[in-house]
Amino acid sequence: MKSVGRNDPCWCGSGVKYKKCHLNRSVQETANPWAAVEANRAAFQVKKCYAEDAGLGPCEGKIIKAHTVSRGPNLTKIARSGKVVRYRADPAELTKNGGRLTASEIGIGDASVFYGFCAGHDRELFSCIENEPFIGREDQCLAVAYRTLSREYYGKDAAGHLRETLREADKGKSIIEQLQLQHLLALMEQGNELAKKDLQHTYDRLTQAMVERRSDVLHSLVIEFGGVLPFMVAAAWSPFTDLFGKRLQDGYTDELLEQIFLASFVADGQSFICMSWIGKPNAPGQKLANQAREMPHERLGSIILQFVAMHAENIFYDPVWFEALGPAQLKRLDSLAAAGVDAMGSVPDPAGDPTLSFDLPAITRIFDAEKET
Protein backbone atom coordinates (compact mmCIF):
# COMPACT_ATOMS: atom_id res chain seq x y z
CA MET A 1 0.00 0.00 0.00
CA LYS A 2 2.99 2.31 0.60
CA SER A 3 3.66 2.39 -3.15
CA VAL A 4 0.20 3.76 -3.96
CA GLY A 5 0.12 7.57 -4.11
CA ARG A 6 -2.82 9.59 -2.86
CA ASN A 7 -3.70 10.67 -6.39
CA ASP A 8 -3.00 7.31 -8.02
CA PRO A 9 -5.93 5.08 -9.12
CA CYS A 10 -7.04 2.95 -6.17
CA TRP A 11 -5.61 -0.56 -6.02
CA CYS A 12 -9.14 -2.04 -5.83
CA GLY A 13 -9.90 -1.23 -9.47
CA SER A 14 -12.69 1.26 -8.83
CA GLY A 15 -11.11 3.86 -11.11
CA VAL A 16 -11.32 6.42 -8.31
CA LYS A 17 -8.26 8.10 -6.82
CA TYR A 18 -6.82 6.25 -3.83
CA LYS A 19 -7.42 9.21 -1.51
CA LYS A 20 -11.14 9.11 -2.31
CA CYS A 21 -11.47 5.35 -2.13
CA HIS A 22 -9.42 3.05 0.13
CA LEU A 23 -7.16 5.54 1.89
CA ASN A 24 -7.88 5.21 5.62
CA ARG A 25 -10.61 2.66 4.83
CA SER A 26 -9.76 0.65 7.95
CA VAL A 27 -10.78 3.50 10.29
CA GLN A 28 -13.91 4.53 8.42
CA GLU A 29 -17.34 3.81 9.85
CA THR A 30 -18.50 0.30 9.07
CA ALA A 31 -20.82 0.22 6.07
CA ASN A 32 -24.42 -0.86 6.43
CA PRO A 33 -24.43 -4.32 4.78
CA TRP A 34 -28.15 -4.16 4.07
CA ALA A 35 -27.72 -1.03 1.95
CA ALA A 36 -25.65 -3.06 -0.51
CA VAL A 37 -28.13 -5.91 -0.37
CA GLU A 38 -31.02 -3.58 -1.18
CA ALA A 39 -29.07 -1.96 -4.02
CA ASN A 40 -28.34 -5.37 -5.48
CA ARG A 41 -31.96 -6.43 -5.07
CA ALA A 42 -33.03 -3.34 -6.99
CA ALA A 43 -30.84 -4.46 -9.89
CA PHE A 44 -33.10 -7.51 -10.22
CA GLN A 45 -36.14 -5.24 -10.59
CA VAL A 46 -34.88 -3.44 -13.72
CA LYS A 47 -37.46 -3.62 -16.51
CA LYS A 48 -36.29 -4.49 -20.01
CA CYS A 49 -37.84 -6.41 -22.89
CA TYR A 50 -35.27 -8.88 -24.16
CA ALA A 51 -37.20 -9.33 -27.41
CA GLU A 52 -36.92 -5.66 -28.33
CA ASP A 53 -34.98 -5.07 -31.59
CA ALA A 54 -34.39 -8.81 -31.89
CA GLY A 55 -36.42 -9.32 -35.07
CA LEU A 56 -39.46 -10.50 -33.12
CA GLY A 57 -41.65 -7.49 -33.87
CA PRO A 58 -42.25 -4.25 -31.97
CA CYS A 59 -42.88 -4.11 -28.25
CA GLU A 60 -46.44 -3.62 -27.04
CA GLY A 61 -47.57 -2.50 -23.60
CA LYS A 62 -45.57 -2.29 -20.38
CA ILE A 63 -42.83 -4.59 -19.16
CA ILE A 64 -44.69 -7.21 -17.15
CA LYS A 65 -43.94 -9.46 -14.19
CA ALA A 66 -43.31 -12.65 -16.17
CA HIS A 67 -43.20 -16.15 -14.70
CA THR A 68 -40.62 -18.58 -16.06
CA VAL A 69 -42.47 -21.36 -14.27
CA SER A 70 -46.03 -20.71 -15.39
CA ARG A 71 -48.25 -19.80 -12.47
CA GLY A 72 -51.65 -20.99 -13.69
CA PRO A 73 -50.78 -24.27 -15.45
CA ASN A 74 -47.99 -25.36 -13.08
CA LEU A 75 -47.40 -23.55 -9.78
CA THR A 76 -51.05 -23.66 -8.73
CA LYS A 77 -50.96 -27.46 -9.02
CA ILE A 78 -48.41 -27.79 -6.21
CA ALA A 79 -49.37 -24.78 -4.06
CA ARG A 80 -50.96 -24.82 -0.62
CA SER A 81 -53.02 -21.72 0.11
CA GLY A 82 -51.26 -20.00 -2.78
CA LYS A 83 -47.73 -20.75 -1.55
CA VAL A 84 -44.88 -23.05 -2.54
CA VAL A 85 -41.52 -23.87 -0.91
CA ARG A 86 -38.14 -22.77 -2.21
CA TYR A 87 -34.52 -22.50 -1.09
CA ARG A 88 -33.12 -19.01 -1.30
CA ALA A 89 -29.65 -17.63 -0.55
CA ASP A 90 -31.04 -14.44 1.00
CA PRO A 91 -28.43 -12.61 3.17
CA ALA A 92 -31.00 -11.81 5.86
CA GLU A 93 -32.12 -15.42 6.11
CA LEU A 94 -28.54 -16.74 6.05
CA THR A 95 -27.61 -14.37 8.88
CA LYS A 96 -30.65 -15.38 10.90
CA ASN A 97 -29.91 -19.09 10.39
CA GLY A 98 -26.21 -18.93 11.16
CA GLY A 99 -25.15 -19.22 7.52
CA ARG A 100 -27.24 -22.34 6.91
CA LEU A 101 -29.37 -22.42 3.78
CA THR A 102 -32.99 -23.23 4.63
CA ALA A 103 -36.28 -23.56 2.78
CA SER A 104 -39.23 -21.23 3.22
CA GLU A 105 -42.57 -20.49 1.58
CA ILE A 106 -43.21 -17.92 -1.13
CA GLY A 107 -46.47 -16.87 -2.77
CA ILE A 108 -46.92 -18.11 -6.32
CA GLY A 109 -47.48 -14.53 -7.45
CA ASP A 110 -43.85 -13.78 -6.58
CA ALA A 111 -42.30 -17.12 -7.49
CA SER A 112 -40.18 -17.45 -10.61
CA VAL A 113 -40.69 -13.88 -11.84
CA PHE A 114 -38.51 -11.45 -13.75
CA TYR A 115 -39.16 -8.25 -15.68
CA GLY A 116 -37.78 -9.35 -19.03
CA PHE A 117 -40.59 -9.03 -21.58
CA CYS A 118 -43.26 -6.56 -22.58
CA ALA A 119 -46.87 -7.68 -22.46
CA GLY A 120 -47.04 -8.11 -26.24
CA HIS A 121 -43.97 -10.29 -26.61
CA ASP A 122 -44.82 -12.33 -23.53
CA ARG A 123 -48.25 -13.07 -24.98
CA GLU A 124 -47.09 -13.83 -28.53
CA LEU A 125 -43.90 -15.77 -27.87
CA PHE A 126 -45.14 -18.00 -25.08
CA SER A 127 -48.78 -18.63 -25.92
CA CYS A 128 -47.98 -22.24 -26.87
CA ILE A 129 -46.95 -23.02 -23.27
CA GLU A 130 -49.27 -20.64 -21.41
CA ASN A 131 -52.52 -21.25 -23.27
CA GLU A 132 -52.07 -24.80 -24.57
CA PRO A 133 -51.51 -28.04 -22.64
CA PHE A 134 -47.92 -29.17 -22.82
CA ILE A 135 -47.67 -32.28 -25.00
CA GLY A 136 -43.96 -32.26 -25.82
CA ARG A 137 -43.96 -30.38 -29.13
CA GLU A 138 -40.70 -28.92 -30.42
CA ASP A 139 -42.11 -25.38 -30.52
CA GLN A 140 -43.15 -25.66 -26.86
CA CYS A 141 -39.68 -26.84 -25.86
CA LEU A 142 -38.09 -23.96 -27.79
CA ALA A 143 -40.41 -21.39 -26.22
CA VAL A 144 -39.67 -22.47 -22.65
CA ALA A 145 -35.93 -22.70 -23.38
CA TYR A 146 -35.91 -19.16 -24.79
CA ARG A 147 -37.82 -17.74 -21.85
CA THR A 148 -35.68 -19.61 -19.33
CA LEU A 149 -32.42 -18.53 -20.97
CA SER A 150 -33.70 -14.94 -21.09
CA ARG A 151 -34.17 -15.08 -17.33
CA GLU A 152 -30.66 -16.43 -16.82
CA TYR A 153 -29.22 -13.70 -19.05
CA TYR A 154 -31.26 -11.13 -17.14
CA GLY A 155 -29.74 -12.46 -13.92
CA LYS A 156 -26.20 -12.10 -15.29
CA ASP A 157 -26.96 -8.49 -16.27
CA ALA A 158 -28.24 -7.79 -12.77
CA ALA A 159 -25.29 -9.55 -11.14
CA GLY A 160 -22.98 -7.22 -13.07
CA HIS A 161 -23.83 -4.58 -10.47
CA LEU A 162 -22.73 -6.78 -7.58
CA ARG A 163 -19.13 -5.60 -7.40
CA GLU A 164 -20.08 -1.94 -7.32
CA THR A 165 -22.84 -2.41 -4.74
CA LEU A 166 -20.48 -4.31 -2.42
CA ARG A 167 -17.26 -2.37 -3.08
CA GLU A 168 -17.61 -0.34 0.13
CA ALA A 169 -18.55 -3.28 2.32
CA ASP A 170 -14.97 -3.41 3.65
CA LYS A 171 -15.17 -0.11 5.51
CA GLY A 172 -13.79 -0.49 9.04
CA LYS A 173 -11.98 -3.72 8.08
CA SER A 174 -8.27 -4.45 8.27
CA ILE A 175 -6.16 -4.14 5.13
CA ILE A 176 -5.98 -7.94 4.85
CA GLU A 177 -9.79 -8.17 5.00
CA GLN A 178 -10.04 -5.40 2.42
CA LEU A 179 -7.74 -7.27 0.06
CA GLN A 180 -9.65 -10.50 0.57
CA LEU A 181 -13.03 -8.93 -0.14
CA GLN A 182 -11.90 -6.99 -3.19
CA HIS A 183 -10.17 -10.08 -4.58
CA LEU A 184 -13.33 -12.12 -4.04
CA LEU A 185 -15.46 -9.49 -5.77
CA ALA A 186 -13.04 -9.42 -8.71
CA LEU A 187 -13.24 -13.19 -9.06
CA MET A 188 -17.05 -13.11 -8.92
CA GLU A 189 -17.16 -10.38 -11.55
CA GLN A 190 -14.81 -12.32 -13.80
CA GLY A 191 -16.88 -15.47 -13.43
CA ASN A 192 -20.10 -13.60 -14.16
CA GLU A 193 -18.65 -12.08 -17.33
CA LEU A 194 -17.40 -15.45 -18.57
CA ALA A 195 -20.78 -17.05 -17.89
CA LYS A 196 -22.49 -14.17 -19.67
CA LYS A 197 -20.25 -14.73 -22.70
CA ASP A 198 -21.29 -18.38 -22.85
CA LEU A 199 -24.96 -17.48 -22.48
CA GLN A 200 -24.74 -14.75 -25.13
CA HIS A 201 -23.61 -17.25 -27.75
CA THR A 202 -26.51 -19.59 -27.03
CA TYR A 203 -28.99 -16.76 -26.55
CA ASP A 204 -28.24 -15.38 -30.02
CA ARG A 205 -28.86 -18.81 -31.55
CA LEU A 206 -32.16 -19.28 -29.73
CA THR A 207 -33.31 -15.76 -30.60
CA GLN A 208 -32.64 -16.42 -34.27
CA ALA A 209 -34.49 -19.74 -33.99
CA MET A 210 -37.50 -17.91 -32.53
CA VAL A 211 -37.38 -15.36 -35.35
CA GLU A 212 -37.22 -18.06 -38.03
CA ARG A 213 -39.58 -20.43 -36.15
CA ARG A 214 -36.89 -23.10 -36.38
CA SER A 215 -37.72 -25.23 -33.37
CA ASP A 216 -35.52 -28.04 -34.70
CA VAL A 217 -32.45 -26.08 -33.57
CA LEU A 218 -33.06 -27.71 -30.21
CA HIS A 219 -33.08 -31.41 -29.44
CA SER A 220 -35.42 -32.31 -26.61
CA LEU A 221 -36.15 -35.38 -24.53
CA VAL A 222 -39.51 -35.51 -22.75
CA ILE A 223 -40.15 -37.64 -19.66
CA GLU A 224 -43.82 -38.23 -18.88
CA PHE A 225 -45.09 -39.06 -15.38
CA GLY A 226 -48.41 -40.61 -14.47
CA GLY A 227 -49.26 -37.98 -11.84
CA VAL A 228 -48.45 -34.47 -10.66
CA LEU A 229 -44.81 -34.00 -9.68
CA PRO A 230 -44.26 -32.29 -6.30
CA PHE A 231 -41.78 -29.82 -7.80
CA MET A 232 -41.80 -27.34 -10.66
CA VAL A 233 -38.66 -26.04 -12.33
CA ALA A 234 -37.42 -23.96 -15.26
CA ALA A 235 -33.65 -23.64 -15.48
CA ALA A 236 -30.75 -23.25 -17.88
CA TRP A 237 -27.13 -23.87 -16.97
CA SER A 238 -23.80 -25.22 -18.22
CA PRO A 239 -23.45 -28.71 -16.73
CA PHE A 240 -19.93 -29.72 -15.71
CA THR A 241 -20.96 -33.18 -14.55
CA ASP A 242 -23.49 -35.78 -15.64
CA LEU A 243 -26.28 -37.40 -13.60
CA PHE A 244 -23.74 -39.37 -11.58
CA GLY A 245 -21.02 -36.75 -11.09
CA LYS A 246 -18.78 -37.67 -14.05
CA ARG A 247 -17.12 -34.73 -15.84
CA LEU A 248 -18.90 -33.49 -18.99
CA GLN A 249 -17.06 -30.27 -19.82
CA ASP A 250 -14.42 -28.07 -18.19
CA GLY A 251 -15.02 -24.50 -17.10
CA TYR A 252 -11.36 -23.51 -17.30
CA THR A 253 -10.94 -24.01 -21.06
CA ASP A 254 -11.25 -21.30 -23.70
CA GLU A 255 -14.09 -23.14 -25.42
CA LEU A 256 -17.61 -21.84 -25.03
CA LEU A 257 -19.63 -23.91 -22.59
CA GLU A 258 -22.77 -25.67 -23.75
CA GLN A 259 -26.04 -25.22 -21.86
CA ILE A 260 -28.98 -27.48 -21.14
CA PHE A 261 -32.57 -26.34 -20.53
CA LEU A 262 -34.82 -28.22 -18.17
CA ALA A 263 -38.45 -27.43 -17.36
CA SER A 264 -41.46 -29.21 -15.89
CA PHE A 265 -45.14 -29.00 -16.79
CA VAL A 266 -48.51 -30.32 -15.67
CA ALA A 267 -51.32 -31.19 -18.06
CA ASP A 268 -54.45 -33.30 -17.53
CA GLY A 269 -53.22 -34.81 -14.27
CA GLN A 270 -49.88 -35.82 -15.75
CA SER A 271 -46.45 -34.20 -15.49
CA PHE A 272 -43.68 -33.74 -18.02
CA ILE A 273 -40.00 -32.89 -17.73
CA CYS A 274 -38.50 -31.45 -20.90
CA MET A 275 -34.69 -31.56 -21.25
CA SER A 276 -33.38 -29.59 -24.23
CA TRP A 277 -30.01 -28.72 -25.76
CA ILE A 278 -28.65 -27.26 -28.99
CA GLY A 279 -27.94 -30.15 -31.32
CA LYS A 280 -24.25 -30.77 -31.98
CA PRO A 281 -21.97 -33.83 -31.79
CA ASN A 282 -21.17 -34.98 -28.25
CA ALA A 283 -23.22 -32.19 -26.66
CA PRO A 284 -23.51 -32.50 -22.86
CA GLY A 285 -27.29 -32.48 -23.21
CA GLN A 286 -27.15 -35.46 -25.55
CA LYS A 287 -25.03 -37.41 -23.07
CA LEU A 288 -27.46 -36.61 -20.25
CA ALA A 289 -30.41 -37.64 -22.40
CA ASN A 290 -28.71 -40.94 -23.24
CA GLN A 291 -28.23 -41.60 -19.52
CA ALA A 292 -31.90 -40.86 -18.88
CA ARG A 293 -33.01 -43.26 -21.61
CA GLU A 294 -30.84 -46.07 -20.26
CA MET A 295 -31.73 -45.68 -16.59
CA PRO A 296 -34.46 -47.82 -14.98
CA HIS A 297 -37.69 -45.80 -14.81
CA GLU A 298 -38.13 -46.40 -11.09
CA ARG A 299 -34.85 -44.56 -10.37
CA LEU A 300 -34.85 -41.87 -13.04
CA GLY A 301 -37.35 -39.48 -11.45
CA SER A 302 -35.44 -39.21 -8.18
CA ILE A 303 -32.12 -38.81 -9.99
CA ILE A 304 -33.54 -35.97 -12.12
CA LEU A 305 -34.88 -34.28 -8.99
CA GLN A 306 -31.46 -34.47 -7.31
CA PHE A 307 -29.80 -33.14 -10.47
CA VAL A 308 -31.99 -30.05 -10.73
CA ALA A 309 -32.09 -29.47 -6.96
CA MET A 310 -28.32 -28.95 -7.08
CA HIS A 311 -28.16 -26.82 -10.23
CA ALA A 312 -31.43 -24.89 -10.41
CA GLU A 313 -32.26 -21.87 -8.30
CA ASN A 314 -35.63 -21.58 -10.02
CA ILE A 315 -37.20 -24.70 -8.46
CA PHE A 316 -40.27 -24.84 -6.22
CA TYR A 317 -41.75 -27.62 -4.09
CA ASP A 318 -45.19 -28.69 -2.93
CA PRO A 319 -45.34 -27.71 0.79
CA VAL A 320 -47.35 -30.80 1.76
CA TRP A 321 -44.86 -33.13 0.05
CA PHE A 322 -41.87 -31.21 1.40
CA GLU A 323 -43.07 -31.36 5.01
CA ALA A 324 -43.62 -35.13 4.70
CA LEU A 325 -40.02 -35.83 3.63
CA GLY A 326 -38.00 -38.15 5.83
CA PRO A 327 -34.72 -37.05 7.49
CA ALA A 328 -32.53 -38.61 4.79
CA GLN A 329 -34.52 -37.05 1.97
CA LEU A 330 -34.57 -33.60 3.58
CA LYS A 331 -30.87 -33.73 4.39
CA ARG A 332 -30.19 -34.61 0.77
CA LEU A 333 -32.17 -31.66 -0.60
CA ASP A 334 -30.49 -29.32 1.90
CA SER A 335 -27.02 -30.44 0.81
CA LEU A 336 -27.88 -30.25 -2.89
CA ALA A 337 -29.24 -26.71 -2.54
CA ALA A 338 -26.15 -25.65 -0.57
CA ALA A 339 -23.84 -27.11 -3.22
CA GLY A 340 -25.68 -25.21 -5.91
CA VAL A 341 -25.25 -21.75 -4.36
CA ASP A 342 -21.67 -22.03 -3.08
CA ALA A 343 -19.59 -20.07 -5.58
CA MET A 344 -16.24 -20.84 -3.93
CA GLY A 345 -16.54 -24.63 -4.06
CA SER A 346 -16.33 -25.24 -0.32
CA VAL A 347 -19.42 -27.45 -0.59
CA PRO A 348 -18.64 -30.54 -2.71
CA ASP A 349 -20.77 -31.37 -5.74
CA PRO A 350 -22.62 -34.53 -4.69
CA ALA A 351 -23.36 -37.12 -7.36
CA GLY A 352 -26.86 -38.47 -7.78
CA ASP A 353 -27.81 -41.20 -5.32
CA PRO A 354 -29.81 -43.88 -7.19
CA THR A 355 -30.74 -45.65 -3.96
CA LEU A 356 -32.62 -42.68 -2.49
CA SER A 357 -36.30 -42.47 -3.45
CA PHE A 358 -38.41 -39.31 -3.25
CA ASP A 359 -41.74 -41.08 -3.83
CA LEU A 360 -42.47 -39.47 -7.19
CA PRO A 361 -45.19 -40.53 -9.65
CA ALA A 362 -44.22 -43.38 -11.93
CA ILE A 363 -42.75 -42.64 -15.36
CA THR A 364 -45.12 -43.74 -18.13
CA ARG A 365 -42.97 -43.03 -21.18
CA ILE A 366 -39.86 -41.23 -22.51
CA PHE A 367 -39.91 -39.75 -26.00
CA ASP A 368 -38.26 -37.21 -28.28
CA ALA A 369 -40.09 -33.91 -28.73
CA GLU A 370 -42.64 -34.06 -31.53
CA LYS A 371 -42.73 -31.75 -34.52
CA GLU A 372 -45.46 -29.10 -34.73
CA THR A 373 -48.31 -30.17 -37.03
C-alpha positions in Angstrom: 0.0 0.0 0.0 3.0 2.3 0.6 3.7 2.4 -3.2 0.2 3.8 -4.0 0.1 7.6 -4.1 -2.8 9.6 -2.9 -3.7 10.7 -6.4 -3.0 7.3 -8.0 -5.9 5.1 -9.1 -7.0 3.0 -6.2 -5.6 -0.6 -6.0 -9.1 -2.0 -5.8 -9.9 -1.2 -9.5 -12.7 1.3 -8.8 -11.1 3.9 -11.1 -11.3 6.4 -8.3 -8.3 8.1 -6.8 -6.8 6.3 -3.8 -7.4 9.2 -1.5 -11.1 9.1 -2.3 -11.5 5.4 -2.1 -9.4 3.0 0.1 -7.2 5.5 1.9 -7.9 5.2 5.6 -10.6 2.7 4.8 -9.8 0.6 8.0 -10.8 3.5 10.3 -13.9 4.5 8.4 -17.3 3.8 9.9 -18.5 0.3 9.1 -20.8 0.2 6.1 -24.4 -0.9 6.4 -24.4 -4.3 4.8 -28.1 -4.2 4.1 -27.7 -1.0 2.0 -25.6 -3.1 -0.5 -28.1 -5.9 -0.4 -31.0 -3.6 -1.2 -29.1 -2.0 -4.0 -28.3 -5.4 -5.5 -32.0 -6.4 -5.1 -33.0 -3.3 -7.0 -30.8 -4.5 -9.9 -33.1 -7.5 -10.2 -36.1 -5.2 -10.6 -34.9 -3.4 -13.7 -37.5 -3.6 -16.5 -36.3 -4.5 -20.0 -37.8 -6.4 -22.9 -35.3 -8.9 -24.2 -37.2 -9.3 -27.4 -36.9 -5.7 -28.3 -35.0 -5.1 -31.6 -34.4 -8.8 -31.9 -36.4 -9.3 -35.1 -39.5 -10.5 -33.1 -41.7 -7.5 -33.9 -42.2 -4.3 -32.0 -42.9 -4.1 -28.2 -46.4 -3.6 -27.0 -47.6 -2.5 -23.6 -45.6 -2.3 -20.4 -42.8 -4.6 -19.2 -44.7 -7.2 -17.1 -43.9 -9.5 -14.2 -43.3 -12.6 -16.2 -43.2 -16.1 -14.7 -40.6 -18.6 -16.1 -42.5 -21.4 -14.3 -46.0 -20.7 -15.4 -48.3 -19.8 -12.5 -51.6 -21.0 -13.7 -50.8 -24.3 -15.5 -48.0 -25.4 -13.1 -47.4 -23.6 -9.8 -51.1 -23.7 -8.7 -51.0 -27.5 -9.0 -48.4 -27.8 -6.2 -49.4 -24.8 -4.1 -51.0 -24.8 -0.6 -53.0 -21.7 0.1 -51.3 -20.0 -2.8 -47.7 -20.7 -1.6 -44.9 -23.0 -2.5 -41.5 -23.9 -0.9 -38.1 -22.8 -2.2 -34.5 -22.5 -1.1 -33.1 -19.0 -1.3 -29.7 -17.6 -0.5 -31.0 -14.4 1.0 -28.4 -12.6 3.2 -31.0 -11.8 5.9 -32.1 -15.4 6.1 -28.5 -16.7 6.1 -27.6 -14.4 8.9 -30.6 -15.4 10.9 -29.9 -19.1 10.4 -26.2 -18.9 11.2 -25.1 -19.2 7.5 -27.2 -22.3 6.9 -29.4 -22.4 3.8 -33.0 -23.2 4.6 -36.3 -23.6 2.8 -39.2 -21.2 3.2 -42.6 -20.5 1.6 -43.2 -17.9 -1.1 -46.5 -16.9 -2.8 -46.9 -18.1 -6.3 -47.5 -14.5 -7.4 -43.9 -13.8 -6.6 -42.3 -17.1 -7.5 -40.2 -17.4 -10.6 -40.7 -13.9 -11.8 -38.5 -11.5 -13.8 -39.2 -8.3 -15.7 -37.8 -9.4 -19.0 -40.6 -9.0 -21.6 -43.3 -6.6 -22.6 -46.9 -7.7 -22.5 -47.0 -8.1 -26.2 -44.0 -10.3 -26.6 -44.8 -12.3 -23.5 -48.3 -13.1 -25.0 -47.1 -13.8 -28.5 -43.9 -15.8 -27.9 -45.1 -18.0 -25.1 -48.8 -18.6 -25.9 -48.0 -22.2 -26.9 -47.0 -23.0 -23.3 -49.3 -20.6 -21.4 -52.5 -21.3 -23.3 -52.1 -24.8 -24.6 -51.5 -28.0 -22.6 -47.9 -29.2 -22.8 -47.7 -32.3 -25.0 -44.0 -32.3 -25.8 -44.0 -30.4 -29.1 -40.7 -28.9 -30.4 -42.1 -25.4 -30.5 -43.2 -25.7 -26.9 -39.7 -26.8 -25.9 -38.1 -24.0 -27.8 -40.4 -21.4 -26.2 -39.7 -22.5 -22.7 -35.9 -22.7 -23.4 -35.9 -19.2 -24.8 -37.8 -17.7 -21.8 -35.7 -19.6 -19.3 -32.4 -18.5 -21.0 -33.7 -14.9 -21.1 -34.2 -15.1 -17.3 -30.7 -16.4 -16.8 -29.2 -13.7 -19.1 -31.3 -11.1 -17.1 -29.7 -12.5 -13.9 -26.2 -12.1 -15.3 -27.0 -8.5 -16.3 -28.2 -7.8 -12.8 -25.3 -9.5 -11.1 -23.0 -7.2 -13.1 -23.8 -4.6 -10.5 -22.7 -6.8 -7.6 -19.1 -5.6 -7.4 -20.1 -1.9 -7.3 -22.8 -2.4 -4.7 -20.5 -4.3 -2.4 -17.3 -2.4 -3.1 -17.6 -0.3 0.1 -18.6 -3.3 2.3 -15.0 -3.4 3.7 -15.2 -0.1 5.5 -13.8 -0.5 9.0 -12.0 -3.7 8.1 -8.3 -4.4 8.3 -6.2 -4.1 5.1 -6.0 -7.9 4.9 -9.8 -8.2 5.0 -10.0 -5.4 2.4 -7.7 -7.3 0.1 -9.6 -10.5 0.6 -13.0 -8.9 -0.1 -11.9 -7.0 -3.2 -10.2 -10.1 -4.6 -13.3 -12.1 -4.0 -15.5 -9.5 -5.8 -13.0 -9.4 -8.7 -13.2 -13.2 -9.1 -17.0 -13.1 -8.9 -17.2 -10.4 -11.6 -14.8 -12.3 -13.8 -16.9 -15.5 -13.4 -20.1 -13.6 -14.2 -18.6 -12.1 -17.3 -17.4 -15.5 -18.6 -20.8 -17.0 -17.9 -22.5 -14.2 -19.7 -20.2 -14.7 -22.7 -21.3 -18.4 -22.9 -25.0 -17.5 -22.5 -24.7 -14.8 -25.1 -23.6 -17.2 -27.8 -26.5 -19.6 -27.0 -29.0 -16.8 -26.5 -28.2 -15.4 -30.0 -28.9 -18.8 -31.5 -32.2 -19.3 -29.7 -33.3 -15.8 -30.6 -32.6 -16.4 -34.3 -34.5 -19.7 -34.0 -37.5 -17.9 -32.5 -37.4 -15.4 -35.4 -37.2 -18.1 -38.0 -39.6 -20.4 -36.1 -36.9 -23.1 -36.4 -37.7 -25.2 -33.4 -35.5 -28.0 -34.7 -32.4 -26.1 -33.6 -33.1 -27.7 -30.2 -33.1 -31.4 -29.4 -35.4 -32.3 -26.6 -36.1 -35.4 -24.5 -39.5 -35.5 -22.8 -40.1 -37.6 -19.7 -43.8 -38.2 -18.9 -45.1 -39.1 -15.4 -48.4 -40.6 -14.5 -49.3 -38.0 -11.8 -48.5 -34.5 -10.7 -44.8 -34.0 -9.7 -44.3 -32.3 -6.3 -41.8 -29.8 -7.8 -41.8 -27.3 -10.7 -38.7 -26.0 -12.3 -37.4 -24.0 -15.3 -33.6 -23.6 -15.5 -30.8 -23.3 -17.9 -27.1 -23.9 -17.0 -23.8 -25.2 -18.2 -23.4 -28.7 -16.7 -19.9 -29.7 -15.7 -21.0 -33.2 -14.6 -23.5 -35.8 -15.6 -26.3 -37.4 -13.6 -23.7 -39.4 -11.6 -21.0 -36.8 -11.1 -18.8 -37.7 -14.0 -17.1 -34.7 -15.8 -18.9 -33.5 -19.0 -17.1 -30.3 -19.8 -14.4 -28.1 -18.2 -15.0 -24.5 -17.1 -11.4 -23.5 -17.3 -10.9 -24.0 -21.1 -11.3 -21.3 -23.7 -14.1 -23.1 -25.4 -17.6 -21.8 -25.0 -19.6 -23.9 -22.6 -22.8 -25.7 -23.7 -26.0 -25.2 -21.9 -29.0 -27.5 -21.1 -32.6 -26.3 -20.5 -34.8 -28.2 -18.2 -38.4 -27.4 -17.4 -41.5 -29.2 -15.9 -45.1 -29.0 -16.8 -48.5 -30.3 -15.7 -51.3 -31.2 -18.1 -54.5 -33.3 -17.5 -53.2 -34.8 -14.3 -49.9 -35.8 -15.8 -46.5 -34.2 -15.5 -43.7 -33.7 -18.0 -40.0 -32.9 -17.7 -38.5 -31.5 -20.9 -34.7 -31.6 -21.3 -33.4 -29.6 -24.2 -30.0 -28.7 -25.8 -28.6 -27.3 -29.0 -27.9 -30.1 -31.3 -24.2 -30.8 -32.0 -22.0 -33.8 -31.8 -21.2 -35.0 -28.2 -23.2 -32.2 -26.7 -23.5 -32.5 -22.9 -27.3 -32.5 -23.2 -27.1 -35.5 -25.6 -25.0 -37.4 -23.1 -27.5 -36.6 -20.2 -30.4 -37.6 -22.4 -28.7 -40.9 -23.2 -28.2 -41.6 -19.5 -31.9 -40.9 -18.9 -33.0 -43.3 -21.6 -30.8 -46.1 -20.3 -31.7 -45.7 -16.6 -34.5 -47.8 -15.0 -37.7 -45.8 -14.8 -38.1 -46.4 -11.1 -34.9 -44.6 -10.4 -34.8 -41.9 -13.0 -37.3 -39.5 -11.5 -35.4 -39.2 -8.2 -32.1 -38.8 -10.0 -33.5 -36.0 -12.1 -34.9 -34.3 -9.0 -31.5 -34.5 -7.3 -29.8 -33.1 -10.5 -32.0 -30.1 -10.7 -32.1 -29.5 -7.0 -28.3 -28.9 -7.1 -28.2 -26.8 -10.2 -31.4 -24.9 -10.4 -32.3 -21.9 -8.3 -35.6 -21.6 -10.0 -37.2 -24.7 -8.5 -40.3 -24.8 -6.2 -41.7 -27.6 -4.1 -45.2 -28.7 -2.9 -45.3 -27.7 0.8 -47.3 -30.8 1.8 -44.9 -33.1 0.0 -41.9 -31.2 1.4 -43.1 -31.4 5.0 -43.6 -35.1 4.7 -40.0 -35.8 3.6 -38.0 -38.1 5.8 -34.7 -37.0 7.5 -32.5 -38.6 4.8 -34.5 -37.0 2.0 -34.6 -33.6 3.6 -30.9 -33.7 4.4 -30.2 -34.6 0.8 -32.2 -31.7 -0.6 -30.5 -29.3 1.9 -27.0 -30.4 0.8 -27.9 -30.2 -2.9 -29.2 -26.7 -2.5 -26.2 -25.6 -0.6 -23.8 -27.1 -3.2 -25.7 -25.2 -5.9 -25.2 -21.7 -4.4 -21.7 -22.0 -3.1 -19.6 -20.1 -5.6 -16.2 -20.8 -3.9 -16.5 -24.6 -4.1 -16.3 -25.2 -0.3 -19.4 -27.4 -0.6 -18.6 -30.5 -2.7 -20.8 -31.4 -5.7 -22.6 -34.5 -4.7 -23.4 -37.1 -7.4 -26.9 -38.5 -7.8 -27.8 -41.2 -5.3 -29.8 -43.9 -7.2 -30.7 -45.6 -4.0 -32.6 -42.7 -2.5 -36.3 -42.5 -3.4 -38.4 -39.3 -3.2 -41.7 -41.1 -3.8 -42.5 -39.5 -7.2 -45.2 -40.5 -9.7 -44.2 -43.4 -11.9 -42.7 -42.6 -15.4 -45.1 -43.7 -18.1 -43.0 -43.0 -21.2 -39.9 -41.2 -22.5 -39.9 -39.8 -26.0 -38.3 -37.2 -28.3 -40.1 -33.9 -28.7 -42.6 -34.1 -31.5 -42.7 -31.7 -34.5 -45.5 -29.1 -34.7 -48.3 -30.2 -37.0 
